[in-house]
Amino acid sequence: MHFGTPTDDGFHPIRLLPGYDQVLLATNGSGDRSYSVAAQVRGALTDRLAIQAGYSYGRSYDRQSLASVDLIANYGLTPTHGDPNDPPLTPSNFDRPHKLVLALHGTPVPGLENTEVSVLYTGQSGLPFSYVYRGDYNGDGYPSEGAAFDRNNDLVYVPQDPFEVPSGVGTSVRLQSALATDRCLQDFQGHIMLRNHCRAPWQNRFDVRLAHTARIRRATVRIEADVVNVLNLLNSRWGLVKTIGPTSSLLQPLERVPLTAELLSEWAGGILPFRDGSGDFVTPQPWSVSAPASQWQAQLGLRITFRGRGTGS
């Protein structure tokens, strides 16, 4: 992909900003790749209980993930640490390496042959994301005026010492807390981050179904009860699906300073740190809890089947 001014090759400029003629040229490329492997086992644990387990491992890499319907936004949604016209191959926005599924089914209670129990567990990796500056630090035109340019795509430099960043004390304290608690930031200390090398937390989910079948004269009555996300029913802090967008802003330029002054930064996390039980400042994680995927749900169903005269039992 190329971003720049039009030339004499026959392409016509698209007027995006007043006074500027800019084009985006998309061409076919190579190098993107994805692969996956999966395994499944099934069998009987006892004469009353069956088990089925599956695991899949897959990776996907690209230079730009198609996260928007228009080319301009996709360009701005691709975080870069160098030349925005030559992005490196990194994990895609849709990369989920691990997924585990475990299911149990049967009639485990002696004497209740018509009562079925099913348990389903699903666990998978969280989605990847990148920490970026809120502002145009590398001068590639993102962000700028207009909705199409409202993208923060400049990957942050993670300092070895939070106080080496030219900023105020408040920002340094918050950055120090983030470096102490965020493993991804720790991995890149002293370097510019790479795209999509941070990841939201692992996701856990348990679903349970109880079903009982009874015969009443010429009718068969089946009662089914489903509880989705049992973990959240047991504890409000369990079973949460924590999500995040492709980018999360960490620092932004401090406004109202002379252009010749040092490039000052201020905290752009949006959420202020809080004090934990020990009185230390803790910076909240950047993801948010997705609803209703994180909430437990229950439903009750009833099915009645009538048999005509002469129908066998």
Phi and psi in degrees as a GROMACS rama.xvg file:
@    title "Ramachandran Plot"
@    xaxis  label "Phi"
@    yaxis  label "Psi"
@TYPE xy
-124.914  139.345  HIS-2
-128.28  120.916  PHE-3
177.62  -163.209  GLY-4
-85.5437  152.819  THR-5
-69.2583  153.36  PRO-6
-121.235  -163.838  THR-7
-92.2021  23.4851  ASP-8
-89.1852  8.35154  ASP-9
102.641  -9.61606  GLY-10
-81.9521  143.107  PHE-11
-106.554  140.768  HIS-12
-69.9332  148.915  PRO-13
-104.048  121.372  ILE-14
-78.861  111.413  ARG-15
-105.169  -38.689  LEU-16
-128.287  147.056  LEU-17
-57.4572  124.309  PRO-18
88.2519  -0.0307484  GLY-19
-126.955  135.662  TYR-20
-112.207  115.946  ASP-21
-137.345  148.758  GLN-22
-132.807  154.625  VAL-23
-117.3  124.012  LEU-24
-113.244  114.695  LEU-25
-101.319  130.091  ALA-26
-128.059  159.775  THR-27
-67.6493  142.66  ASN-28
-138.565  -173.75  GLY-29
-142.095  169.083  SER-30
113.832  -27.8471  GLY-31
-62.3142  145.258  ASP-32
-155.708  157.819  ARG-33
-152.999  151.957  SER-34
-155.428  158.308  TYR-35
-155.869  149.31  SER-36
-132.74  147.872  VAL-37
-142.096  149.723  ALA-38
-139.968  146.861  ALA-39
-143.778  139.67  GLN-40
-130.311  148.124  VAL-41
-148.472  150.84  ARG-42
176.871  -168.257  GLY-43
-111.166  125.474  ALA-44
-76.646  -44.3978  LEU-45
-139.238  -177.684  THR-46
-72.8488  -4.83312  ASP-47
-114.859  -12.9225  ARG-48
-135.321  127.172  LEU-49
-108.947  154.384  ALA-50
-132.076  148.168  ILE-51
-142.906  127.084  GLN-52
-133.134  140.065  ALA-53
-141.065  146.551  GLY-54
-139.714  139.127  TYR-55
-133.174  142.125  SER-56
-126.172  126.24  TYR-57
-148.727  146.982  GLY-58
-132.021  147.075  ARG-59
-136.475  132.812  SER-60
-128.414  140.273  TYR-61
-153.341  174.592  ASP-62
-97.7898  -21.3088  ARG-63
-157.057  124.234  GLN-64
-89.0278  134.635  SER-65
-79.5164  83.1736  LEU-66
-98.0302  -1.84281  ALA-67
-141.126  162.688  SER-68
-82.3992  -15.9695  VAL-69
-117.04  152.335  ASP-70
-66.2203  -39.0951  LEU-71
-62.3328  -45.7312  ILE-72
-66.8401  -38.8296  ALA-73
-61.5351  -39.4325  ASN-74
-61.8799  -44.1328  TYR-75
-74.4381  -20.494  GLY-76
-86.3861  1.74113  LEU-77
-100.722  101.18  THR-78
-61.305  142.67  PRO-79
-135.388  147.461  THR-80
-115.899  3.42946  HIS-81
-149.456  -124.184  GLY-82
-75.2933  114.265  ASP-83
-66.3296  -15.9459  PRO-84
-86.7765  -6.45663  ASN-85
-138.73  65.6787  ASP-86
-68.7861  143.944  PRO-87
-76.4806  165.996  PRO-88
-79.2645  118.816  LEU-89
-138.584  170.328  THR-90
-55.894  141.11  PRO-91
-77.3347  169.845  SER-92
-65.5513  -16.443  ASN-93
-108.191  13.8605  PHE-94
-75.3305  117.352  ASP-95
-128.772  98.1202  ARG-96
-62.8507  -41.6589  PRO-97
-120.255  140.919  HIS-98
-146.763  131.73  LYS-99
-127.889  131.219  LEU-100
-128.079  129.812  VAL-101
-133.669  127.818  LEU-102
-131.374  136.561  ALA-103
-122.115  139.3  LEU-104
-151.009  138.558  HIS-105
162.325  -165.271  GLY-106
-120.31  77.9093  THR-107
-75.7625  -12.8959  PRO-108
-95.1698  114.758  VAL-109
-60.2701  138.584  PRO-110
89.4565  -13.3643  GLY-111
-116.824  66.5217  LEU-112
-67.2922  -23.3702  GLU-113
-95.8326  10.397  ASN-114
-109.779  116.283  THR-115
-103.426  143.639  GLU-116
-125.991  132.191  VAL-117
-129.921  134.063  SER-118
-128.116  130.006  VAL-119
-126.938  124.384  LEU-120
-113.138  133.632  TYR-121
-130.259  125.238  THR-122
-129.7  138.122  GLY-123
-152.519  158.7  GLN-124
-66.2179  150.228  SER-125
-75.736  168.672  GLY-126
-79.1295  151.038  LEU-127
-80.0346  160.637  PRO-128
-157.059  174.728  PHE-129
-132.802  141.971  SER-130
-86.0494  130.393  TYR-131
-132.234  166.344  VAL-132
-79.0999  146.914  TYR-133
-92.9384  88.92  ARG-134
147.58  168.007  GLY-135
-95.1348  85.2567  ASP-136
-80.2598  -29.6973  TYR-137
-100.797  1.84218  ASN-138
71.691  28.6505  GLY-139
-91.7167  4.09561  ASP-140
92.2226  1.50749  GLY-141
-121.878  127.086  TYR-142
-81.7715  162.885  PRO-143
-155.089  -166.618  SER-144
-70.5571  142.338  GLU-145
98.9953  147.6  GLY-146
-61.4153  -36.2444  ALA-147
-65.3026  -24.0123  ALA-148
-103.495  7.97522  PHE-149
-82.1402  64.528  ASP-150
-135.252  137.629  ARG-151
-106.358  110.913  ASN-152
-127.362  14.5335  ASN-153
-95.2209  110.578  ASP-154
-64.4669  143.576  LEU-155
-82.6558  151.931  VAL-156
-89.4647  125.421  TYR-157
-94.9197  114.246  VAL-158
-74.4736  153.21  PRO-159
-66.6351  -40.0542  GLN-160
-122.94  123.592  ASP-161
-59.4134  -23.1879  PRO-162
-83.4828  -0.591839  PHE-163
-83.0283  -13.055  GLU-164
-77.6799  128.179  VAL-165
-68.4224  97.9702  PRO-166
-158.94  179.548  SER-167
-80.64  173.452  GLY-168
-64.4838  -40.1407  VAL-169
-59.9968  -44.595  GLY-170
-65.6546  -39.8618  THR-171
-63.79  -39.6856  SER-172
-66.1311  -42.4468  VAL-173
-66.465  -40.9633  ARG-174
-65.851  -37.1892  LEU-175
-62.1889  -41.3754  GLN-176
-65.2408  -41.1873  SER-177
-64.335  -40.3082  ALA-178
-66.2447  -29.9787  LEU-179
-77.8961  -22.9342  ALA-180
-113.513  -17.5736  THR-181
-102.771  112.647  ASP-182
-64.7611  -35.4239  ARG-183
-65.4772  -42.6421  CYS-184
-63.0181  -38.2211  LEU-185
-61.571  -38.2197  GLN-186
-65.5396  -22.9478  ASP-187
-111  14.0915  PHE-188
-59.3786  129.647  GLN-189
87.4066  5.09373  GLY-190
-140.469  162.788  HIS-191
-79.537  135.918  ILE-192
-65.081  155.667  MET-193
-99.102  151.024  LEU-194
-62.8789  133.526  ARG-195
59.0432  32.374  ASN-196
-98.5686  1.43215  HIS-197
-102.601  158.624  CYS-198
-147.187  139.961  ARG-199
-68.3412  163.327  ALA-200
-64.6416  158.736  PRO-201
-58.9521  144.347  TRP-202
-110.207  129.342  GLN-203
-118.769  141.522  ASN-204
-152.457  131.968  ARG-205
-117.95  131.895  PHE-206
-122.522  142.019  ASP-207
-130.272  139.3  VAL-208
-130.273  133.333  ARG-209
-117.068  132.678  LEU-210
-138.098  132.343  ALA-211
-128.694  133.115  HIS-212
-115.454  130.324  THR-213
-133.976  148.666  ALA-214
-109.653  124.866  ARG-215
-122.651  105.152  ILE-216
53.0085  -116.672  ARG-217
-98.3044  18.0166  ARG-218
-120.677  144.773  ALA-219
-109.441  121.587  THR-220
-109.371  126.302  VAL-221
-123.626  122.877  ARG-222
-109.536  128.541  ILE-223
-124.61  134.831  GLU-224
-127.189  124.832  ALA-225
-117.152  134.621  ASP-226
-122.663  115.321  VAL-227
-96.8199  133.095  VAL-228
62.2577  62.8796  ASN-229
-61.2956  -32.2989  VAL-230
-57.108  -41.7788  LEU-231
-69.8439  -27.1326  ASN-232
-69.1866  -37.0544  LEU-233
-75.6721  -35.2219  LEU-234
-152.316  128.108  ASN-235
-65.0798  -14.9917  SER-236
-94.7842  -1.95669  ARG-237
-101.808  160.6  TRP-238
67.1403  20.385  GLY-239
-82.1504  136.56  LEU-240
-98.4177  106.031  VAL-241
-98.7413  120.442  LYS-242
-121.243  165.892  THR-243
-157.896  151.511  ILE-244
-72.7837  175.713  GLY-245
-61.2609  -25.3661  PRO-246
-133.139  150.83  THR-247
-135.71  121.46  SER-248
-73.9963  138.077  SER-249
-116.354  -44.2685  LEU-250
-134.066  156.15  LEU-251
-142.493  154.9  GLN-252
-67.7011  142.758  PRO-253
-78.5766  123.444  LEU-254
-80.7512  171.091  GLU-255
63.7069  38.775  ARG-256
-123.373  150.708  VAL-257
-59.5664  147.749  PRO-258
-63.3078  -24.4868  LEU-259
-86.6324  -4.93941  THR-260
-79.6465  167.934  ALA-261
-61.0633  144.194  GLU-262
-72.3479  96.4295  LEU-263
-86.2833  149.128  LEU-264
-123.911  156.01  SER-265
-137.714  161.411  GLU-266
-62.9522  135.762  TRP-267
-125.413  15.2759  ALA-268
-67.1079  -22.9195  GLY-269
85.187  -28.1428  GLY-270
-111.648  126.134  ILE-271
-75.8082  146.388  LEU-272
-68.3081  161.191  PRO-273
-130.903  166.835  PHE-274
-92.1027  132.907  ARG-275
-84.2344  -169.761  ASP-276
-63.578  -22.7764  GLY-277
-90.9341  -1.16423  SER-278
87.7409  4.28103  GLY-279
-86.6139  150.553  ASP-280
-73.2513  132.836  PHE-281
-126.673  127.959  VAL-282
-89.11  122.46  THR-283
-61.2521  151.242  PRO-284
-69.3378  157.344  GLN-285
-81.6766  -11.8553  PRO-286
-84.1478  165.925  TRP-287
-121.867  158.5  SER-288
-86.8451  126.198  VAL-289
-84.9449  130.607  SER-290
-120.779  142.452  ALA-291
-91.3669  9.08277  PRO-292
-60.2644  -25.5549  ALA-293
-90.6515  -6.64454  SER-294
-96.8966  143.205  GLN-295
-76.5837  148.598  TRP-296
-138.375  149.864  GLN-297
-136.777  145.559  ALA-298
-144.887  149.036  GLN-299
-124.682  130.876  LEU-300
-126.226  150.158  GLY-301
-134.595  129.124  LEU-302
-129.669  128.68  ARG-303
-119.974  126.088  ILE-304
-118.138  122.355  THR-305
-96.522  140.035  PHE-306
-108.105  136.287  ARG-307
-75.291  168.567  GLY-308
-64.2933  143.038  ARG-309
85.4426  -3.94693  GLY-310
-77.2869  133.256  THR-311
-67.8928  162.718  GLY-312
